[in-house]
Amino acid sequence: IDKIEFDVQAHRDARGALQQPIAVTPDIPARLQYVSGTAKVFFKGDVDVSAEQLTLLGEQTEARCPVANMVMASGCTMDIQWENGSS
């Protein structure tokens, strides 16, 4: 792998962070609800990567990434599409 470029968007219900009055804990969680986007993987040289291998790379990266684990543990849904950027 040469590099991975991420293009992600996060969605949240702003009411959780902005609910008034400020002295009262909001009824709505102030967390991300949904993260979506793409991860483009660029390979060094002329490497033939199958769709199955790319899917496995995405699954294992998300399983081993501490940031992704923290986001998912908060209840946030992640939908990242893994693409071959070299093709």
C-alpha positions as CSV (number, residue, x, y, z in Angstrom):
1,I,0.0,0.0,0.0
2,D,1.3,3.4,-1.0
3,K,-1.4,5.5,0.7
4,I,-5.1,5.6,1.6
5,E,-7.1,8.8,1.0
6,F,-10.2,9.3,3.1
7,D,-13.1,11.5,2.2
8,V,-15.6,11.3,5.0
9,Q,-18.6,13.3,6.3
10,A,-20.0,13.1,9.8
11,H,-23.6,13.7,10.7
12,R,-25.0,14.7,14.1
13,D,-28.1,16.1,15.7
14,A,-26.9,19.6,16.6
15,R,-29.6,19.8,19.3
16,G,-27.5,17.6,21.6
17,A,-24.8,20.3,21.7
18,L,-27.0,23.3,21.5
19,Q,-30.0,22.5,23.6
20,Q,-30.9,25.2,26.1
21,P,-30.6,26.0,29.0
22,I,-26.9,25.2,29.2
23,A,-27.2,24.2,32.9
24,V,-29.4,21.2,32.0
25,T,-28.0,18.0,30.4
26,P,-29.5,17.6,26.9
27,D,-32.1,14.9,26.1
28,I,-30.3,14.2,22.9
29,P,-26.8,12.8,22.9
30,A,-24.1,15.2,21.6
31,R,-22.3,12.6,19.6
32,L,-21.9,11.7,15.9
33,Q,-24.7,9.6,14.6
34,Y,-23.5,8.6,11.2
35,V,-20.1,8.7,9.4
36,S,-20.0,8.0,5.7
37,G,-17.6,8.4,2.8
38,T,-14.9,6.6,0.8
39,A,-11.4,5.3,1.5
40,K,-9.3,5.1,-1.7
41,V,-6.4,2.7,-1.5
42,F,-3.4,3.4,-3.7
43,F,-1.0,0.5,-4.2
44,K,2.7,0.6,-5.1
45,G,3.5,-0.7,-8.5
46,D,1.3,-2.9,-10.6
47,V,-0.7,-4.9,-8.0
48,D,-3.8,-6.8,-8.9
49,V,-6.2,-6.6,-6.0
50,S,-9.6,-8.4,-6.0
51,A,-12.8,-6.9,-4.7
52,E,-12.7,-9.5,-1.9
53,Q,-9.2,-8.5,-0.9
54,L,-10.2,-4.8,-0.8
55,T,-13.3,-5.6,1.3
56,L,-11.1,-7.6,3.7
57,L,-8.6,-4.7,4.0
58,G,-11.5,-2.4,4.8
59,E,-13.0,-4.7,7.4
60,Q,-9.6,-5.3,9.1
61,T,-8.6,-1.7,9.1
62,E,-11.9,-0.7,10.7
63,A,-11.6,-3.5,13.3
64,R,-8.0,-2.5,14.2
65,C,-8.3,1.3,14.1
66,P,-8.7,2.8,17.6
67,V,-10.5,5.9,16.3
68,A,-13.0,3.8,14.3
69,N,-13.5,1.6,17.4
70,M,-14.2,4.6,19.6
71,V,-16.6,6.1,17.1
72,M,-18.6,2.8,16.7
73,A,-18.6,2.2,20.5
74,S,-20.3,5.5,21.0
75,G,-23.3,4.2,18.9
76,C,-22.3,5.9,15.7
77,T,-22.9,4.1,12.5
78,M,-20.0,4.0,10.0
79,D,-20.5,3.4,6.3
80,I,-17.1,3.7,4.5
81,Q,-16.8,2.4,1.0
82,W,-13.3,1.1,0.2
83,E,-12.2,1.7,-3.4
84,N,-9.1,0.8,-5.4
85,G,-7.5,4.2,-6.2
86,S,-4.9,2.6,-8.4
87,S,-7.4,1.3,-11.0
